[in-house]
């Protein structure tokens, strides 16, 4: 007996739900299958295991049970820990043959099973949508995931035929009965290259049907990427507009969920347009509202890493432990590299932020503002020398100076990689310290941190 079959024997115990009878009406009976063993809060692979178990029900032709589970998830709007809708995950488990990469024989058998389900229960709300989404995935199987110029003529022909088949199935089904009908139609729209106004009309219809189904926004965001039909920055702008309309914690949660849709462990520019502070608010609100998902914790760690916020990334990596998401990170080496970088950089970043906070607080006081002006005047001679030595490698920057009680430059830091001008200036201050010089004004107290902003362009103009 296979391990999946054994798992299913364990899972088949009573859970109250509604089942669909042969007339398509809700009849109260318990669904036998339980999703309790699939704990997304502790196991990053929980959803993959759930998908395989749902797929096994299809292979065993447990059509009544499948309708029961979908009806219950749809009526209860239930979610896994972390906010993933159980209904959407149910469809994901059935949209292609599982497990592993399917062969053409696997696809034919899968489509035959779903078609049998659809004909055995013609009133099923779920079966037509599963069949449509299966044809959509079958279409992409023919096309492949490469660039359009890498697709063969026969690949394009099969792709078009299968997408059209999916649309015909959806057109015959009733959109007013299941939120995932709109997900499937959004995928058809992408496959048939609808223009953006058509996409947007479909999105608005979907949101009106089920406002909380985050997948509508995620699919639309993916289509807005420059590689499909949008311009640079479109995904982030759409996320901000959508989150602002929803408002509050729910809006921040949606903002985070939308960003997850385009997040990858790769070099891309779109994530950089998202607001890192708002993503942090969204993740915090998500966990407060729906609990933990190890998938989302992995996403948050990657977001923090891409944002260079190692102080936030480090505790996220510690929460992950060995529960790293291979689909997200792509390789264990890349995951460990970011994890180790966070562990090493987080303490230094924490100290740098504490320095900034202290310096900014000092600069808020009248004596701090007066002292900074005096300090900048003292630095003028050094700046002119360094401007000449930098040979044009000079840009506007800010740095922090810690001044000793007698005017010594005890420390100098910058949060960005210094250019030639900045490096020269900081090296000059360091040499003054090692030579026990006191070139700076006496500060209000010992160990006084000052935030200094320098613009080489202004210095160059004043030197003429």
C-alpha positions, 0 to 999 in steps of 0.5 A: 500500500502506498504512503499516500494511501496509508495517509488517506486511511488516517485522514478519513474521519468525521469532519462536519461539512456539507456534501452535494447530493446527486441533484446538486443540493446541499445535504448535511453529512460529514466529509470523511477527509480531514485537513488537520494533519497539514499544519502550515504553521509548522511545516513548509511542505504542508500544502504540497502534502495536502495537494498530493492527498487531494489528488489521490482522492481524484485518482480513487474517484472519490467524487462525492468526497471531493464535492463535499470538501469543496462545498464546505470550504466554499461555504465556510470561507475557511483558511489554513494558518497564515491566510491561504483559502482552503478552497483555492488550495483544493483547486491547486491540488487538482489542476494538474496530475500529481505528484512529480512532472506529468507525462502525456499519459498522466495528463490524459488520465487526469483529464479523463478522471475530471471529465468523469467526475463532471458527468457523474455529477452534472450539478457539481459546481466544482468539477467544471472549474477543475476541468477548466484549470486542468486544461489551462495547465495542460496548455502551458505544458504544451507551450513551456515556460520559456520566452515566446520565441522559443515556442514551436508552432505546434506548441502554440497551436496546442496552447491555443486549443487548450486555452479555448477549451478551458474558456468554453468550459467556463462559459458553460459554468455558472460564475456566480457560484464559486470565487475560483471561476474568476481565477480560472477566467483570469488565467484564460485572459492571460493565455489569450492575451486580453488587453489590460482594460479587459483584464481590469473589468474581469478583476472588478467583477471578481472582487465584487463577487468575493472581495477577500479572495486575494488570488484575484489581485495576485494574478492581476499583479503578475500580469502587470509585470513588464515581461507580460503586459505592464510597465516597470513599477506597475505591480507596486503601484497596483498593490498600493492603490488596491491596499489603499482602497481596502484600508487598515490592517486588511489593506496592509495584509493585501499589500504583503500578499500581492508582493508575494506574487512576484517575489523571487530569489532572482535579479529583478527590479519590480520588488524594489518598487514596493514599500518595505515599511508597509510590507513589514506592517502587512506581515505583522498584521497577517500573522496577527489575523490568520496565524503563522505560515512557514511559507510566508515566514520564508517570503518575509525573510527573502523580502528583508534580505532583498531590502538589505534589512538584516536586522529584521531578516535574522530573526525570520531566518531563525524562525525558519530553521530547517523549514526553508522553502525550496520553491522560493529560494531555488537552492539551499546554498542561496538560502544559507548564504542569505541566512548567514549574511543576516546573522553576521550583519544584523548586530552591526546594523542594529548598532548603526541604527542605534547610532542614527537614532542618537545622532538624529535626536541630538540634531533635534535640539538647539545645541545640536543644530548649533554644534553641527554648523560649527562642525561643518565649518571645521570640516571645510578644509578637509572637504576641499582637499578630498574633493581634489583627491577624489577625481570626480568620484564624489556624490552627496552623502551623509555620515555620522561622527562621534566626537570626544570631549576634547574635539577628537574624531573618535568614530565615523560611519556611513550606511552606504558604500563610500565613494572616493570623496567620502572614503578620503574624508573618513580616512582623514578623520581616522588618521587625526584620531590615531595621531591624537589630534583634536580638530573638531569643536568641543561637543556638548558632552563626551561621545557626542554623535553628529549627523553630517550631510555633505554635497560635493557639488555645493563645495565645488561651486563655493571653491570657484 
